[in-house]
Amino acid sequence: MSRYKSATLRTRMIDIQFKDLSYEVQIGYRGQKKQILKDLDGLFKAGELTAIMGTSGAGKSTLLNILSGLQQGKLTGKIDYIGNEGVQNLNRYKKDSCYIQQTDCLYDLFTVQESMMIAAYLKIGNVTHTFRQMLTDSILKTLNLTKTKDTRTARLSGGQKKRLSIALELIGNPPIMFLDEPTTGLDSLASLQCVSALQTLAKTGRTIICTIHQPSAAIYQMFDHIYLMVDGQCMYADKPGNTVSYFAQQGFQCPKYHNPADYMLEVVNGEYGNYDTQLIAAAKHYCERTVTPLKQRMIKEASFDERNVNVLSKLKPPSEMMRFMVLLRRCILLLYRDWTLTHLKVIMTFFVAVLLGLLFEHSGDDGSKTISNFGFLVISVMYVIYTTMIPAVLKFPLELAILRKERFNNWYQLKTYYIATLVTTLPLQILFSLIYSSITYVLTNQPMEWNRFFMFLLILALTSFASESVGLGLGAIFNPINGTFFGAITVCAMLSLAGYLVFFNHMPVILYYVSYVNYFRYAFEGMVQAIYGFQRENLRCPSNVEYCHFRIPSIILEELSMSKPMFWIDVSMLFGWFVAIRILVYASLKRRLSKL
Ligand SMILES: Nc1ncnc2c1ncn2[C@@H]1O[C@H](COP(=O)(O)OP(=O)(O)OP(=O)(O)O)[C@@H](O)[C@H]1O
């Protein structure tokens, strides 16, 4: 343990140097170009805690996003990532860094310890469970989170959540950490604790860069390097302790007892006149810092136990298969703990099934109630479609921020996450379909034949798979409000072309052919064929009814234009829809994640 504890205190050292860095964006399609970063020079050193400061809209986040590789586009200039092995390329270096967003993207239903262990299993492959526990304990201790180990993340304070976000990324021992406004939303004590934790981590050789708004005087002095920006240009780059004397040299005397950070921002905000051009020119020399060779800095720490560097440098990421197993467990645990997703839905499905069963009593075997039985089949299909599509629309928008963070920080590949969610949700859909089918099928007196029951169940389950896929697709493309709106419109449009409300033989020819691309059609047709197809015997006609027009199954099928035995084609079409939509969802999710 003690050996490991010291190991966490050391990492590889990488400097980031950029020269003449410019970045522009195009506003709208064929719109004007806007230059956001203008010929920036700078050097962010390993072992230092750097703060990028500036007025709102100065380009702080843009610079952070570009250096981290999160934002790409029309970029000119040079960015070098200089390690002991020499200058590295962006792809190699991206694996060595992590990005901590302003909002804390955590799963509310896990405790701190569980979140840490899941991250440890997703990031490290070649160590034992005990080693992972020691590692997470050591990180939690460094970030002063040991007391919150058994607390669910939803109940953590803002500062604790921020430190947990940092702790999760520390598991991979990244030499470079980017943080977007880590103190936003925190009170002064929590901000101080957060920056103090970052200071500790920087001392171990990491390059830590964060954007920050108006820090207090105490926090300002905790940084090793301040990089001040105004309108995409650098206006000051030096130690915080030199701020007052630097601005005094430029003719701006900071009043006594005034926070130098506030004074600096007042100057750049033009409160003492507009001297931007003069200050930017004067700062040019400071922004281009000289590189101290890393080896010289390493010698200062040579007394450190070199064996321990080896412990962490030998940590390897796990295989995608192992990550898949971890994600699968995480998805199952989330489903189990999310009361509304599973427990409530099981109870609701049970009650709805009993209600519909009682409402449509005997409609399955009574020739005088065949029209009611169509109603039962339509409601069954609609129930499954709505209860799977709408929750699915909300799934990705809610998880997108977490997914984006974990993907960008190399926790796993998108396909691994995608397959794990698919494998977890399908059995659940089968379970809901089974509960619904077994209750309603018996209560509505559908034909008591096992093969018909399984065909009924198969169609319902496939309909729920396809509907969930459509819902996920809408969620991957739109925000939750637009997604549910488009979901409702899609259901209405598909419902009118499904052959229930307007029979196929009553449809205009063009719309009849359009209905072939509608999976509701196959769901309804499959249900009707399962109940009335396959040479079913005539239905009974009660003695108190004079004439039952729809007691002969062949007449029913003919009236609905479903005489041809289409059941297995319906099954194949539903399955095809499910597969095709799933592939499209994957592609849209990938595209969405590639954008900021
Ligand atoms: N894709 C884009 N299209 C158009 N303008 C953009 C785009 N990205 C950034 N900008 C503009 O570039 C400027 C810098 O944005 P950035 O988010 O980097 O500023 P910031 O310093 O982080 O601001 P804040 O402190 O308010 O978050 C802003 O004026 C912003 O509107």
The ligand as a Tripos MOL2 file, in Angstrom:
@<TRIPOS>MOLECULE
LIG
   31    33     1     0     0
SMALL
NO_CHARGES

@<TRIPOS>ATOM
      1 N1        -18.8710   27.8300  -33.3730 N.pl3     1 LIG1
      2 C1        -18.9030   29.1500  -33.1540 C.ar      1 LIG1
      3 N2        -19.5730   29.9550  -34.0020 N.ar      1 LIG1
      4 C2        -19.6040   31.2890  -33.7930 C.ar      1 LIG1
      5 N3        -19.0090   31.9230  -32.7700 N.ar      1 LIG1
      6 C3        -18.3480   31.1590  -31.8900 C.ar      1 LIG1
      7 C4        -18.2600   29.7400  -32.0120 C.ar      1 LIG1
      8 N4        -17.5290   29.2430  -30.9920 N.ar      1 LIG1
      9 C5        -17.1870   30.3270  -30.2400 C.ar      1 LIG1
     10 N5        -17.6760   31.4600  -30.7740 N.ar      1 LIG1
     11 C6        -17.4950   32.8280  -30.2680 C.3       1 LIG1
     12 O1        -16.1290   32.9600  -29.9220 O.3       1 LIG1
     13 C7        -15.9850   33.7620  -28.7750 C.3       1 LIG1
     14 C8        -15.1700   33.0340  -27.7270 C.3       1 LIG1
     15 O2        -15.9510   31.9740  -27.1990 O.3       1 LIG1
     16 P1        -15.4880   31.1500  -25.9080 P.3       1 LIG1
     17 O3        -16.5910   30.2490  -25.5350 O.co2     1 LIG1
     18 O4        -14.1700   30.5520  -26.1780 O.co2     1 LIG1
     19 O5        -15.3310   32.3510  -24.8610 O.3       1 LIG1
     20 P2        -14.9930   32.2900  -23.3060 P.3       1 LIG1
     21 O6        -13.8610   33.1890  -23.0880 O.co2     1 LIG1
     22 O7        -14.8370   30.8900  -22.8480 O.co2     1 LIG1
     23 O8        -16.3200   32.9360  -22.7340 O.3       1 LIG1
     24 P3        -17.0810   32.6370  -21.3520 P.3       1 LIG1
     25 O9        -16.1470   33.0240  -20.2760 O.co2     1 LIG1
     26 O10       -18.2580   33.5840  -21.4030 O.co2     1 LIG1
     27 O11       -17.4580   31.2030  -21.3500 O.co2     1 LIG1
     28 C9        -17.3850   34.1320  -28.3270 C.3       1 LIG1
     29 O12       -17.6800   35.4110  -28.8060 O.3       1 LIG1
     30 C10       -18.2590   33.1080  -28.9840 C.3       1 LIG1
     31 O13       -19.5260   33.6390  -29.2690 O.3       1 LIG1
@<TRIPOS>BOND
     1     1     2 1
     2     2     3 ar
     3     2     7 ar
     4     3     4 ar
     5     4     5 ar
     6     5     6 ar
     7     6     7 ar
     8     6    10 ar
     9     7     8 ar
    10     8     9 ar
    11     9    10 ar
    12    10    11 1
    13    11    12 1
    14    11    30 1
    15    12    13 1
    16    13    14 1
    17    13    28 1
    18    14    15 1
    19    15    16 1
    20    16    17 2
    21    16    18 1
    22    16    19 1
    23    19    20 1
    24    20    21 2
    25    20    22 1
    26    20    23 1
    27    23    24 1
    28    24    25 2
    29    24    26 1
    30    24    27 1
    31    28    29 1
    32    28    30 1
    33    30    31 1
@<TRIPOS>SUBSTRUCTURE
     1 LIG1         1 GROUP 0 **** ****
